[in-house]
Amino acid sequence: QGSNARRKLLIHTPSNEAITSYTVLERKLSILGWERYYDDPDLLQFHKRSTVHLISLPKDFSKFKSMHMFDIVVKNRNMFEVRDV
């Protein structure tokens, strides 16, 4: 790991809670109106009825990377942020 490599963490800003599992993430997203979408068995997907947005995540939480975190941040303004830890 390089000297400038930092681990990223997705934070639910209203509660200041770190997203440490898909269970925690799904709970936060469902409160915001996101629903599970079961179209692809290899992905964990969420859709928001009032939008065209789809959040697609790897099934394995250990493969949940910063690009996925930023996708969630962009689609849920002021609700999540990515922090270096």
MIVEX-180298 format. One line per 3 residues: number of its first residue (from 1); their letters; for each residue x, y, z of N, C-alpha, C. Coordinates in Angstrom, 1 decimal. Layout:
N
NUM	a	X,Y,Z,X,Y,Z,X,Y,Z | ...
This chain:
85
1	qgs	0.9,-1.2,0.0,0.0,0.0,0.0,0.9,1.2,0.0 | 0.6,2.1,-0.9,1.4,3.4,-1.0,1.2,4.3,0.1 | 2.1,5.3,0.2,2.0,6.2,1.3,0.8,7.1,1.2
4	nar	0.3,7.3,0.0,-0.8,8.2,-0.2,-2.1,7.4,-0.3 | -2.1,6.1,-0.2,-3.3,5.3,-0.3,-4.0,5.3,1.0 | -5.3,5.7,0.9,-6.1,5.7,2.1,-7.4,5.0,1.8
7	rkl	-7.9,4.4,2.9,-9.1,3.6,2.8,-10.3,4.7,2.8 | -11.3,4.4,2.0,-12.5,5.3,2.0,-13.6,4.6,2.8 | -14.4,5.5,3.4,-15.6,5.0,4.1,-16.8,5.9,3.8
10	lih	-17.9,5.2,3.5,-19.1,5.9,3.2,-19.8,6.2,4.5 | -20.2,7.5,4.7,-20.8,8.0,5.9,-22.2,8.5,5.6 | -23.2,8.0,6.4,-24.6,8.6,6.3,-24.5,9.9,7.1
13	tps	-24.6,11.0,6.5,-24.3,12.3,7.2,-25.4,12.7,8.2 | -26.7,12.4,8.0,-27.6,12.9,9.1,-27.3,12.2,10.4 | -26.9,10.9,10.4,-26.7,10.2,11.6,-25.2,10.1,11.9
16	nea	-24.3,10.5,11.0,-22.9,10.4,11.1,-22.5,8.9,11.3 | -23.2,8.0,10.7,-23.0,6.6,10.9,-22.2,6.0,9.7 | -21.2,5.3,9.9,-20.4,4.6,8.9,-21.2,3.5,8.3
19	its	-21.1,3.3,7.0,-21.8,2.2,6.3,-20.8,1.1,6.3 | -21.0,0.1,7.2,-20.0,-1.0,7.4,-20.5,-2.3,6.8 | -21.7,-2.3,6.3,-22.3,-3.5,5.7,-23.4,-3.1,4.7
22	ytv	-23.8,-4.1,3.9,-24.9,-3.8,3.0,-26.2,-3.8,3.8 | -26.3,-4.4,4.9,-27.5,-4.4,5.7,-27.7,-3.0,6.2 | -26.7,-2.3,6.7,-26.8,-0.9,7.1,-27.1,0.0,6.0
25	ler	-26.5,-0.2,4.8,-26.7,0.6,3.6,-28.2,0.5,3.2 | -28.7,-0.8,3.1,-30.0,-1.0,2.6,-31.0,-0.3,3.5 | -30.8,-0.4,4.8,-31.7,0.3,5.8,-31.8,1.8,5.5
28	kls	-30.6,2.4,5.3,-30.5,3.9,5.0,-31.2,4.2,3.7 | -30.9,3.4,2.7,-31.5,3.7,1.3,-33.0,3.5,1.3 | -33.5,2.5,2.0,-34.9,2.3,2.0,-35.7,3.5,2.6
31	ilg	-35.1,4.1,3.7,-35.7,5.3,4.3,-35.8,6.4,3.3 | -34.8,6.4,2.4,-34.8,7.5,1.3,-35.6,7.2,0.1 | -36.3,6.0,0.1,-37.2,5.7,-1.0,-36.6,4.7,-2.0
34	wer	-35.4,4.2,-1.7,-34.8,3.2,-2.7,-35.4,1.8,-2.4 | -35.6,1.1,-3.4,-36.1,-0.3,-3.3,-35.1,-1.3,-4.0 | -35.0,-2.5,-3.4,-34.2,-3.5,-4.0,-34.7,-3.9,-5.4
37	yyd	-33.8,-4.1,-6.3,-34.2,-4.4,-7.7,-33.5,-5.8,-7.9 | -34.2,-6.8,-8.3,-33.7,-8.2,-8.4,-33.4,-8.6,-9.8 | -33.1,-7.7,-10.7,-32.9,-8.1,-12.1,-31.6,-8.9,-12.4
40	dpd	-30.6,-8.6,-11.7,-29.3,-9.2,-11.9,-28.8,-10.0,-10.7 | -28.7,-11.3,-10.8,-28.3,-12.1,-9.6,-26.8,-11.8,-9.1 | -26.0,-11.2,-10.0,-24.6,-11.0,-9.6,-24.4,-9.6,-9.0
43	llq	-25.5,-8.8,-8.9,-25.3,-7.5,-8.3,-26.4,-7.2,-7.3 | -26.1,-6.3,-6.4,-27.0,-5.8,-5.4,-27.5,-4.4,-6.0 | -28.8,-4.3,-6.4,-29.2,-3.1,-7.0,-30.4,-2.5,-6.3
46	fhk	-30.4,-1.1,-6.4,-31.5,-0.4,-5.8,-32.0,0.6,-6.8 | -33.3,0.8,-6.8,-34.0,1.7,-7.7,-34.9,2.6,-7.0 | -34.9,3.9,-7.4,-35.8,4.8,-6.8,-36.9,5.2,-7.8
49	rst	-38.2,4.9,-7.4,-39.3,5.0,-8.3,-39.4,6.4,-8.9 | -39.2,7.4,-8.2,-39.4,8.8,-8.7,-38.3,9.2,-9.6 | -37.3,8.4,-9.8,-36.1,8.8,-10.7,-35.8,7.7,-11.7
52	vhl	-34.8,8.0,-12.5,-34.3,6.9,-13.5,-33.1,6.3,-12.9 | -32.7,6.7,-11.7,-31.4,6.2,-11.1,-31.5,4.8,-10.7 | -30.3,4.1,-10.9,-30.2,2.8,-10.4,-28.8,2.7,-9.8
55	isl	-28.7,2.2,-8.6,-27.4,1.9,-7.9,-27.1,0.5,-8.0 | -26.0,0.2,-8.6,-25.5,-1.2,-8.8,-24.2,-1.5,-8.0 | -24.3,-2.4,-7.2,-23.1,-2.7,-6.3,-22.7,-4.2,-6.4
58	pkd	-21.4,-4.5,-6.2,-21.0,-5.9,-6.2,-21.7,-6.6,-5.1 | -22.1,-7.9,-5.3,-22.7,-8.7,-4.2,-21.8,-8.8,-2.9 | -20.5,-8.8,-3.1,-19.6,-9.0,-2.0,-19.2,-7.6,-1.5
61	fsk	-19.5,-7.4,-0.2,-19.2,-6.1,0.4,-17.7,-5.7,0.4 | -16.9,-6.7,0.4,-15.5,-6.5,0.4,-15.0,-5.9,-1.0 | -15.9,-6.0,-2.0,-15.6,-5.3,-3.3,-16.3,-4.0,-3.5
64	fks	-16.9,-3.5,-2.4,-17.5,-2.2,-2.4,-16.4,-1.1,-2.3 | -16.2,-0.4,-3.5,-15.1,0.5,-3.6,-15.6,1.9,-3.6 | -14.6,2.9,-3.7,-14.9,4.3,-3.6,-15.8,4.7,-4.8
67	mhm	-15.6,4.1,-6.0,-16.5,4.5,-7.1,-17.9,4.2,-6.8 | -18.2,3.1,-6.1,-19.6,2.8,-5.7,-20.1,3.8,-4.7 | -19.2,4.2,-3.8,-19.6,5.1,-2.7,-19.9,6.5,-3.3
70	fdi	-19.1,6.9,-4.3,-19.4,8.2,-4.9,-20.7,8.2,-5.7 | -21.0,7.1,-6.3,-22.2,6.9,-7.0,-23.4,7.1,-6.1 | -23.3,6.6,-4.9,-24.4,6.7,-3.9,-24.5,8.2,-3.4
73	vvk	-23.3,8.8,-3.2,-23.3,10.2,-2.8,-24.0,11.1,-3.9 | -23.6,10.9,-5.1,-24.2,11.7,-6.2,-25.7,11.6,-6.3 | -26.2,10.4,-6.1,-27.6,10.1,-6.3,-28.4,10.4,-5.0
76	nrn	-27.8,10.8,-3.9,-28.4,11.1,-2.6,-27.8,12.3,-2.0 | -27.9,13.4,-2.7,-27.3,14.6,-2.3,-27.6,15.0,-0.8 | -26.5,15.4,-0.1,-26.6,15.8,1.3,-27.0,14.7,2.3
79	mfe	-27.0,13.4,1.8,-27.3,12.3,2.7,-26.1,11.4,3.0 | -25.1,11.4,2.1,-23.9,10.6,2.3,-22.7,11.4,1.9 | -21.6,11.0,2.5,-20.3,11.5,2.0,-19.2,10.4,2.1
82	vrd	-18.2,10.6,1.4,-17.1,9.7,1.4,-15.9,10.3,2.2 | -15.4,9.6,3.2,-14.3,10.1,4.0,-13.1,9.2,3.9 | -11.9,9.8,4.0,-10.7,9.1,4.2,-10.5,8.6,5.6
85	v	-10.1,7.4,5.8,-9.8,6.9,7.2,-8.4,6.4,7.3
